[in-house]
Amino acid sequence: MIHVQWRRIRTKYPWLQKFHSYRCVVIFFILIVIIWYTASAFKKHPKIVLDNRIPEVTVGDVELDFQTGLVTFRKDENDVYLRASISDELQQLGAPVQCGKFNKSRSLCAEWHSHVRLEVSRTDETYATCHKIKWTPTIGNFSPKDCFSLSGKEVNWYGGSVMYDQKWPLNKISIPLSPYISHDLTHYAGKENQIGNVLERIWINSRGVGIFVDHNIPLHISINEFGKNLICFQSKYDGNRSRRASLNKVASLKYTVCKGMNLKKIHKYLKNKYIQFPQSLPSEVLFKKPIWSPFPYLSGKMDQDNILKFVQDIRNHKFPAGLLDMYSPTFSFISAYLFPVDLFPNGHQMVSLIRESGFNISVGVTPFLNQDSTDFKNKQNMDYFILKPGLKEPVPVLIPWNGEKVAIVSLHNPHALDWFQNRLSEIKKDYGIHFFKFVGGENSFLPENLRVHSREYGNPGEYTKKFSKVASSFSDSTSVLTFGYQSQSLPGIIQITANQSSWNSNGGLQSVIPTVLTLGLIGYPFIIPNVIGGNGYNLKTGTNSNSEVSRMNPDEKLYIRWLELATYMPCMMFSYPPWLYSASVVEFAKKMIREHEEKVAPLILKAAREAEVTGAPIIRPLWWIDPDDKEAQVIDDEYLIGGFMLVAPVVREGKTVRDIYLPHGQWKDNLRNVTHHGNLWLRSYIVQLKEIATFSWVRVTD
């Protein structure tokens, strides 16, 4: 039928005759055109992508120039508040392409194909404008890295962590790119700076800028590496590449940059958003009475007779009792006996005698177990410890501690955690212990595969958090911790790593104020500044060795200046007792202890109650009064107790004269009994050896 119809049409329209002859050719030609067009489209796709690259873009306050790698944060044309740069590797790849909806005022998604995706989003809140930055690698071996400029006209940075060589502000610090994990610095004497025992992921600067880096990323950090005036954040996993590759986990870098009105405002904003406030105050006895620690003074001689003699000497010299801190690395293990029987033949009787002398008692606790303990030898307990990976039989990982090899309690195991807490409860009840001192929670004690950020084990800081939370199970008492990470809300007080007996900032006297100020800013207001005079160790620096070179009694003048500083800190802690020195030092120490209890402790407690409500530091930087005061922003040897008193100790060797800066306000000179108006330098102010300059804030009434 179709053929007949075609013949009729062809008769009526003769010109169609040719088409009938060549219709197959035409159809074939059309098919060729379709195939060619489709193939060309796929072939030209890279060119289409290239044509859609983003050489530069602005999102909210963030200007990104992908051709130069420069990132600028600005409020307007003349108000640049932060400069940054992306990695050199991305600059070599050229500009990215858009990968999602773009809103110039709110959000951007850009992607370097087969490498990484960048997402930027802006949020406006009451006290700050924030931009969230997220780098998500699309291949497993890419490690995002962003660097921020520390330079700029009078821009000063603060926060982060405790450091071996602690400086204030942060601009003065230098540290190579390192995993952002906590370290025990007790005997550290390396040539490079080192992150210390307490850290958080918050940094602020004097332009009112704050940076928070997410907790769940494998963070590495450098400050002023190679003298480049940069603070850099990199996300990357360490460890065995072949093992982690199978886990298909990428190292994202995620952080938030916020801009507030000033330094204090941005600190308040970040603190309220990212830091939990203390849930309760430490025991007031820690703020009022001295802490006496036989260690390190009795290092190598910590036994029952010497400790009882130490206690008796305190009473014979008519010093107040306070707290006896019985920590020693020799007997800080969780075992059937709190004290080694060979050194303490009657530990219960010793504790009773100490309590009868008027002392509260704390004992040291580590998450370690020595190989001689019955708990370690019990094969049924093997799962309680961190085990060597890949073995058929459970074999605990052993690490060095105080000259022996010890196992580590696996606090991620609920059964091990219950066993650990129950053992502590038994000790507390059996001996009548008032406080526990938790030691050894720094990541540097973990075995290598747990110490680093890895795909297998995640953030090593989680172990520190677990150990910190053990303290919270004893809510009826205060715990002392020598480490910290996301543990501000726990009922405890942080003890600074033992300092060297020196004047310098490498763990010496000059490091105390910057360390305490830094801890206050990152949410740890309750501080024990460690033993007066330092730990007696003189360590050889520049060797990358942790070996002890020598131990001796701290120099007398250093001891006196340290004593003066400690008097105006939250807690006073003695190990090397005052009677090792002259009779005048003994009397001066008694005077300082009375001054602390009668004059300083009330101010500390008042500021502590404020910290419980607002999270404000007890020991505050001078700029707390006036955040825009450029002079106050760089003062590293003065501080405020709450808002009530300014303290200006002498922390440099051989000095009896110093310059003192008074910020805004009226200040009564407690040494000279005169009043000064603030924003003033007191040049060449004389402070004799047994004096300390303090200034009380004077309330001005109209």
C-alpha positions in Angstrom: 0.0 0.0 0.0 2.8 2.4 0.9 4.6 1.6 -2.4 1.4 2.4 -4.4 1.0 5.7 -2.6 4.6 6.6 -3.2 4.2 6.0 -7.0 1.2 8.4 -7.1 3.1 11.1 -5.3 6.2 10.6 -7.5 4.0 10.9 -10.7 2.5 14.1 -9.4 5.9 15.5 -8.2 8.6 14.2 -10.6 11.4 16.0 -8.7 11.1 13.5 -5.9 12.4 10.8 -8.1 16.0 11.7 -7.2 15.2 11.5 -3.5 13.8 8.0 -3.9 17.1 7.0 -5.5 19.3 8.5 -2.8 17.2 8.3 0.3 19.4 5.7 1.8 22.4 8.0 1.2 20.6 10.9 2.9 19.6 8.9 5.9 23.2 7.6 6.3 24.5 11.2 6.0 22.1 12.4 8.7 23.3 9.6 11.0 26.9 10.6 10.4 26.1 14.3 11.3 24.5 13.2 14.5 27.4 11.0 15.5 29.9 13.7 14.6 28.1 16.3 16.6 27.9 14.1 19.7 31.5 13.2 19.5 32.5 16.8 19.0 30.6 17.8 22.1 32.4 15.3 24.3 35.7 16.2 22.7 35.2 19.9 23.3 34.1 19.5 27.0 37.5 20.4 28.4 37.5 23.6 26.4 34.0 24.4 27.7 35.2 23.9 31.3 38.3 26.0 30.6 36.0 28.8 29.3 34.0 28.7 32.6 36.9 28.9 35.0 36.7 31.5 37.8 39.9 33.6 37.8 38.7 35.7 40.8 35.5 36.1 42.8 34.1 37.8 45.9 31.8 36.1 48.4 30.7 38.3 51.3 33.9 39.9 52.7 36.1 37.3 51.0 38.0 38.2 47.8 39.6 35.2 46.2 42.1 35.7 43.4 42.8 32.2 42.1 45.5 33.4 39.7 47.8 34.7 42.4 46.5 32.5 45.2 45.7 35.5 47.4 42.7 35.7 49.6 41.6 39.1 51.1 39.0 39.7 53.8 37.7 43.2 53.8 34.8 45.2 55.1 35.2 47.9 52.4 37.9 49.1 50.0 40.1 50.6 52.8 39.3 48.1 55.6 41.3 44.9 55.0 41.1 42.9 58.2 42.9 39.6 57.1 45.1 38.3 54.3 45.6 34.7 53.4 46.9 32.5 50.6 46.0 29.1 49.2 48.5 26.3 48.5 51.1 26.6 45.7 49.8 23.3 44.3 46.4 24.8 43.6 47.9 27.9 42.0 49.8 25.7 39.6 46.5 24.0 38.6 45.0 27.3 37.5 41.5 28.7 38.3 38.7 26.4 39.4 35.2 26.0 37.9 31.9 26.8 39.6 30.3 23.7 41.1 27.0 25.0 42.5 24.8 28.0 42.9 26.7 31.2 43.4 25.5 34.1 45.6 27.9 37.0 45.7 26.8 38.0 49.2 26.4 34.5 50.7 28.0 31.4 49.1 30.4 29.9 46.6 31.3 26.4 45.4 34.4 26.1 43.3 36.2 23.0 42.2 39.6 22.0 40.8 38.6 18.8 38.9 40.2 15.6 40.3 41.7 17.6 43.2 39.6 19.5 45.6 36.3 21.4 46.1 36.1 24.7 47.9 32.9 25.9 49.7 32.6 29.4 51.2 29.5 30.6 53.1 28.8 33.7 55.0 26.7 34.1 58.1 25.8 37.4 59.9 25.2 37.2 63.7 24.7 39.8 66.4 28.3 40.2 67.4 30.2 38.9 64.4 30.2 38.3 60.7 31.6 34.8 59.9 32.7 33.0 56.8 33.0 29.2 56.8 35.6 27.8 54.6 35.7 24.1 53.7 38.1 22.3 51.5 37.1 18.7 50.5 39.7 16.7 48.5 38.3 14.7 45.6 41.4 12.5 45.6 42.8 10.8 48.7 46.4 12.2 48.7 45.6 15.9 48.5 46.2 17.9 51.7 44.5 21.3 51.8 46.6 24.1 53.4 45.8 27.7 54.0 48.1 30.3 55.5 47.2 33.6 57.2 49.4 36.7 57.5 50.7 37.5 61.0 52.0 40.8 59.7 50.2 44.1 59.3 50.2 47.4 61.0 50.2 46.6 64.8 48.3 43.3 64.3 48.8 40.9 67.3 47.7 37.3 67.6 46.8 35.2 70.6 45.4 31.8 71.5 46.0 28.3 70.3 48.1 26.3 72.8 50.7 26.2 75.5 54.2 26.1 73.9 57.7 25.1 75.1 59.0 28.5 74.1 55.9 30.5 75.2 55.7 34.1 73.8 53.0 36.8 74.0 51.7 37.8 71.6 51.8 34.8 69.3 53.6 36.7 66.5 56.8 36.2 68.4 56.5 32.4 68.3 58.1 30.1 65.7 57.1 26.5 65.2 57.6 24.2 62.2 54.7 22.5 60.5 53.7 19.8 63.1 50.7 17.7 64.0 48.5 19.8 66.3 48.6 17.4 69.3 49.6 17.8 73.0 53.0 17.0 74.3 54.5 16.6 77.7 57.2 19.2 78.0 58.6 18.2 81.5 62.1 17.3 80.1 61.9 18.7 76.6 64.9 20.6 75.5 64.8 20.4 71.7 66.1 23.1 69.4 62.7 23.5 67.9 59.6 24.9 69.6 57.0 22.4 70.6 53.3 22.4 71.3 52.6 21.9 75.0 50.2 20.1 77.2 47.0 22.1 76.7 45.6 23.2 73.3 42.4 24.4 71.6 41.6 25.4 68.1 40.8 29.1 68.6 43.0 32.0 67.5 42.2 35.8 67.7 43.9 39.0 66.7 43.8 42.7 67.6 41.8 43.5 64.4 38.9 41.7 66.0 39.4 38.6 63.8 38.9 35.1 65.2 39.6 31.7 63.6 38.1 28.4 64.7 39.3 25.2 63.1 36.9 22.2 63.4 37.8 19.5 65.9 37.2 16.6 63.6 39.9 17.4 61.0 43.5 16.1 61.2 45.1 19.5 61.9 48.7 20.4 61.4 50.0 23.9 62.1 53.0 26.1 61.6 53.8 29.6 62.9 56.5 31.8 61.4 58.0 28.8 59.7 61.1 29.9 57.7 60.5 33.4 59.0 57.5 34.0 56.7 55.2 35.7 59.2 52.4 33.2 58.5 50.2 30.9 60.6 49.3 27.9 58.4 46.7 25.3 58.9 46.9 22.0 56.9 44.7 18.9 57.0 46.4 15.6 56.4 46.5 12.1 57.7 49.8 10.6 58.9 50.7 6.9 59.2 50.9 4.0 56.8 49.7 5.1 53.3 48.7 1.6 52.1 46.6 0.8 55.1 44.8 4.1 55.2 44.2 4.2 51.4 41.7 1.3 51.7 39.6 3.3 54.1 38.7 5.9 51.4 38.8 8.8 53.8 39.9 12.3 52.7 41.5 15.0 54.9 39.1 17.9 54.7 40.1 21.3 56.0 37.2 23.2 57.6 37.5 26.4 59.6 35.5 29.6 60.3 36.8 33.2 60.1 34.8 35.7 62.1 35.1 39.5 62.4 34.0 41.3 65.5 34.1 44.9 66.7 37.4 44.4 68.6 39.7 42.0 70.2 37.6 41.5 73.4 34.3 41.3 71.5 35.6 38.5 69.1 37.0 36.6 72.0 33.7 36.7 73.8 31.9 35.6 70.6 34.1 32.6 70.0 34.2 31.7 73.6 30.4 31.6 73.9 30.1 29.6 70.6 32.9 27.1 70.9 34.0 26.8 74.5 32.0 25.4 77.4 32.1 27.3 80.7 33.3 25.6 83.9 30.4 23.7 85.6 31.8 24.2 89.1 34.6 25.9 91.0 37.6 24.0 92.3 37.9 23.6 96.0 38.6 27.0 97.7 41.5 25.4 99.7 43.5 25.4 96.5 43.1 29.2 96.1 43.7 30.0 99.8 46.3 27.6 101.1 49.7 26.6 99.6 50.2 23.4 97.7 53.1 21.3 98.9 54.6 18.8 96.5 57.5 16.5 97.7 58.2 15.9 94.0 60.5 17.0 92.3 62.4 18.1 95.5 62.5 14.5 96.8 63.0 13.0 93.3 64.7 9.6 93.8 63.9 9.7 97.6 60.1 9.4 97.6 59.4 7.0 100.4 57.4 6.9 103.6 60.0 8.3 105.9 61.1 11.2 103.7 57.5 12.3 103.0 56.6 12.2 106.7 59.7 14.2 107.4 58.8 16.7 104.6 55.4 17.1 106.3 56.9 17.5 109.7 59.4 20.2 108.4 56.5 22.2 107.1 54.8 22.2 110.5 58.1 22.8 112.4 58.8 25.9 110.3 55.3 27.1 111.1 54.0 27.1 107.5 50.3 26.5 106.9 49.3 22.9 105.9 47.2 23.3 102.7 47.3 20.5 100.1 50.0 17.8 100.0 50.4 16.7 96.4 51.8 13.2 96.6 52.3 12.7 92.9 55.4 10.9 91.8 56.0 9.1 88.5 57.3 6.2 90.5 53.9 5.3 92.0 51.3 6.8 89.8 49.9 3.6 88.4 46.5 2.0 89.0 47.3 -1.2 90.9 46.1 -3.1 93.9 48.4 -0.9 96.1 48.4 2.9 95.8 52.0 3.0 97.1 54.8 0.5 96.5 55.1 -1.7 99.6 58.9 -1.6 99.5 58.9 2.2 99.8 55.7 2.6 101.9 55.4 -0.3 104.3 52.3 1.2 105.9 50.7 3.5 103.4 47.4 3.7 105.2 49.1 4.8 108.4 51.2 7.4 106.6 48.1 9.0 105.0 46.3 9.1 108.4 49.3 10.9 109.9 49.3 13.4 107.1 45.6 14.1 107.5 46.0 14.5 111.2 48.6 17.2 110.5 45.9 19.2 108.8 46.7 18.5 105.1 44.4 17.6 102.3 45.9 14.9 100.1 46.1 14.4 96.4 47.7 11.4 94.6 48.8 11.1 91.0 47.0 8.9 88.5 48.2 7.9 85.0 46.5 5.7 82.4 49.5 3.4 82.6 50.1 0.0 84.2 53.5 -1.5 84.9 54.3 -5.0 83.9 54.8 -6.2 87.5 51.2 -5.5 88.5 48.8 -8.4 89.0 46.3 -6.6 86.7 48.8 -6.7 83.9 49.7 -10.3 84.4 46.0 -11.4 84.4 45.4 -12.6 80.8 41.7 -11.8 81.1 42.5 -8.1 81.4 44.4 -7.9 78.0 41.5 -6.1 76.3 41.8 -3.4 78.9 45.0 -2.1 77.2 45.9 -0.6 73.9 47.0 -3.6 71.9 49.5 -4.0 69.1 47.6 -4.2 65.8 47.5 -7.2 63.4 48.4 -9.9 65.9 46.3 -13.1 66.6 47.0 -13.0 70.3 46.4 -9.8 72.3 49.7 -8.1 73.1 49.7 -4.7 74.9 51.7 -1.8 73.4 54.5 -0.8 75.8 55.8 2.7 76.1 58.7 4.2 78.2 57.7 5.9 81.5 60.1 6.9 84.2 62.7 4.3 83.2 60.4 1.3 82.6 58.0 0.0 80.1 54.3 0.4 80.8 51.0 -0.5 79.2 48.3 2.1 78.4 44.7 1.6 79.5 42.3 1.6 76.5 39.8 4.3 77.6 37.8 3.8 74.4 36.9 0.4 75.7 33.8 0.8 78.0 34.8 -2.2 80.1 38.3 -0.9 80.6 36.9 2.6 81.5 34.6 1.1 84.1 37.4 -0.9 85.6 39.6 2.2 85.7 37.0 4.4 87.4 36.0 1.7 89.9 39.7 1.3 90.9 40.0 5.0 91.5 36.8 5.0 93.6 38.2 2.2 95.7 41.5 4.0 96.3 39.7 7.3 97.2 37.5 5.5 99.7 40.2 3.2 101.1 42.8 5.8 101.7 40.6 8.9 102.3 42.1 10.8 99.4 40.7 14.3 98.8 41.9 14.9 95.2 43.3 13.0 92.2 46.0 14.5 90.0 45.6 13.2 86.4 49.0 12.9 84.6 50.0 11.4 81.3 47.1 12.4 79.1 49.2 14.1 76.5 49.2 12.6 73.0 52.9 12.3 73.0 52.7 9.3 75.3 50.6 7.3 72.9 52.2 4.8 70.5 53.0 6.2 67.0 49.9 4.8 65.3 47.6 6.5 67.8 49.7 9.6 68.4 49.2 11.0 64.9 46.1 11.9 63.0 45.2 8.8 61.0 42.4 7.4 59.0 42.4 4.3 61.3 42.2 6.1 64.6 41.0 9.6 63.9 41.8 12.5 66.1 44.3 11.5 68.8 42.9 14.3 71.0 40.0 12.1 71.7 42.1 10.0 74.0 43.0 13.2 76.0 39.3 14.0 76.2 38.4 10.5 77.5 41.1 10.7 80.2 39.8 14.2 81.2 36.3 12.9 81.5 37.4 10.3 84.0 37.9 13.3 86.3 34.3 14.3 85.9 33.2 11.0 87.4 34.4 12.3 90.7 32.1 15.3 90.9 32.3 15.5 94.7 35.8 16.7 94.5 38.3 18.7 92.4 40.7 17.0 90.0 44.0 18.4 89.0 44.9 17.8 85.3 48.3 18.3 83.7 46.7 18.4 80.2 43.6 19.7 78.4 41.7 19.5 75.2 38.0 20.4 75.1 37.8 19.9 78.8 37.0 23.4 80.1 33.6 22.4 81.5 35.0 19.6 83.7 35.4 20.1 87.5 39.1 20.5 87.5 42.1 22.8 87.6 45.0 22.8 85.1 48.6 22.5 86.3 51.2 23.9 84.0 54.0 21.6 82.9 56.9 21.6 85.2 59.1 24.6 84.4 62.9 24.7 84.2 64.7 26.6 86.9 65.8 29.5 84.6 64.8 33.0 83.8 64.1 32.5 80.1 60.9 31.8 78.2 61.9 28.3 77.3 60.0 26.9 80.3 61.6 29.4 82.7 60.2 32.2 84.7 59.5 34.4 81.7 57.2 31.8 80.3 54.7 31.7 83.3 52.7 34.9 82.5 52.3 34.2 78.7 51.3 30.6 79.5 48.7 31.6 82.1 47.3 34.4 79.8 47.0 32.0 76.9 45.3 29.3 79.0 42.8 31.9 80.2 41.9 33.0 76.6 41.3 29.4 75.4 38.9 28.7 78.3 41.0 27.5 81.2 40.8 30.1 84.0 41.7 27.8 86.9 45.5 27.4 86.9 48.3 26.0 89.1 51.4 27.7 87.8 53.6 24.7 89.0 56.3 24.8 91.6 58.0 28.0 92.8 61.5 28.2 91.5 61.0 25.7 88.8 61.6 21.9 88.9 65.3 22.2 89.6 66.3 20.9 86.2 68.8 22.6 84.0 68.4 21.1 80.5 70.8 21.4 77.6 68.9 23.1 74.8 69.4 22.6 71.1 70.0 18.8 71.2 66.5 17.5 70.5 67.1 15.4 73.6 64.9 14.9 76.6 67.7 13.8 78.8 68.2 15.4 82.2 71.5 17.2 82.4 71.5 18.2 86.1 69.2 18.9 89.0 69.9 21.3 91.8 68.1 23.7 94.1 66.9 26.8 92.2 68.9 29.9 92.5 67.9 32.0 95.5 67.1 35.2 93.6 65.2 33.3 91.0 63.3 31.6 93.8 62.3 34.9 95.4 61.1 36.5 92.1 59.2 33.3 91.3 57.6 33.4 94.8 56.5 37.0 94.3 54.9 36.1 91.0 53.2 33.0 92.5 51.7 35.0 95.3 49.6 36.9 92.8 48.5 33.8 90.8 45.5 31.6 91.6 47.6 29.0 93.4 50.9 28.9 95.3 52.8 25.6 94.9 56.0 24.7 96.7 58.3 21.8 96.2 61.8 23.2 97.0 60.9 24.5 100.5 61.9 28.0 101.7 64.1 26.6 104.5 66.6 25.5 101.9 67.6 29.2 101.8 68.4 31.9 104.3 66.2 32.7 107.3 65.1 35.9 105.6 63.7 33.9 102.7 61.7 31.7 105.1 60.2 34.8 106.7 59.5 36.4 103.3 57.8 33.2 102.1 55.5 33.3 105.2 54.7 36.9 104.5 53.8 36.1 100.9 51.6 33.2 101.8 49.7 35.4 104.3 49.4 38.1 101.6 48.1 35.5 99.1 45.4 34.2 101.6 44.3 37.6 102.9 44.6 39.9 99.9 44.9 37.9 96.7 42.6 34.9 97.3 39.5 37.0 97.8 40.2 38.7 94.4 40.9 35.3 92.8 37.6 33.8 94.2 35.6 36.8 93.0 37.0 36.5 89.5 36.6 32.7 89.6 32.8 33.1 90.3 32.7 35.5 87.3 34.5 32.9 85.2 31.9 30.3 86.1 29.1 32.5 84.7 30.8 34.3 81.8 33.9 32.2 81.1 36.2 35.3 81.5 39.8 34.6 82.5 40.9 35.1 86.1 44.3 36.2 85.0 43.7 38.7 82.2 45.9 40.5 79.7 46.2 44.3 80.0 44.2 44.9 76.9 41.1 43.4 78.6 40.4 46.9 79.9 40.9 48.6 76.5 41.1 46.2 73.6 42.3 48.9 71.2 45.2 49.9 73.4 48.3 49.1 71.2 50.7 49.3 74.1 48.6 46.9 76.3 48.4 44.4 73.4 52.1 43.5 73.6 52.8 43.6 77.3 54.0 40.1 78.3 55.2 40.7 81.9 52.2 42.3 83.5 48.6 41.1 84.0 45.3 41.8 85.7 43.6 39.8 88.5 40.0 40.0 87.4 39.3 43.7 87.0 40.7 44.6 90.3 44.5 44.6 90.4 47.4 45.0 88.0 50.5 43.0 88.8 54.0 43.9 87.4 56.5 41.4 88.7 60.2 41.4 87.9 61.0 38.3 85.7 64.4 39.2 84.3 67.6 38.2 85.9 69.5 40.8 88.0 66.9 43.6 87.5 65.6 45.9 90.2 64.3 48.5 87.8 61.6 48.0 85.2 59.1 50.0 83.1 55.5 49.6 84.0 52.5 50.4 81.7 49.2 51.3 83.2 46.1 51.0 80.9 43.0 53.2 80.9 41.6 54.0 84.4 42.9 55.2 87.7 45.4 53.0 89.6 46.6 53.1 93.1 50.3 52.3 93.5 50.4 49.9 96.4 54.1 50.2 96.8 54.3 54.0 96.7 50.8 54.8 97.9 50.1 57.2 95.1 47.4 57.3 92.4 48.0 57.4 88.6 45.8 58.1 85.7 46.1 55.3 83.0 47.5 55.2 79.5 50.8 55.9 81.2 54.3 54.5 81.3 56.1 54.5 84.7 59.7 54.5 83.5 62.6 53.1 85.5 60.3 52.0 88.4 62.4 50.6 91.2 61.4 47.2 92.5 63.8 45.7 95.1 64.4 42.0 95.4 61.7 41.4 98.0 59.2 43.7 96.5 56.5 43.3 93.8 54.7 46.2 92.1 50.9 46.0 92.2 48.3 48.6 91.4 44.7 48.5 92.5 42.0 49.8 90.2 40.2 52.8 91.6 36.5 53.1 91.0 35.8 56.7 89.8 32.4 58.1 90.9 30.8 61.2 89.5 
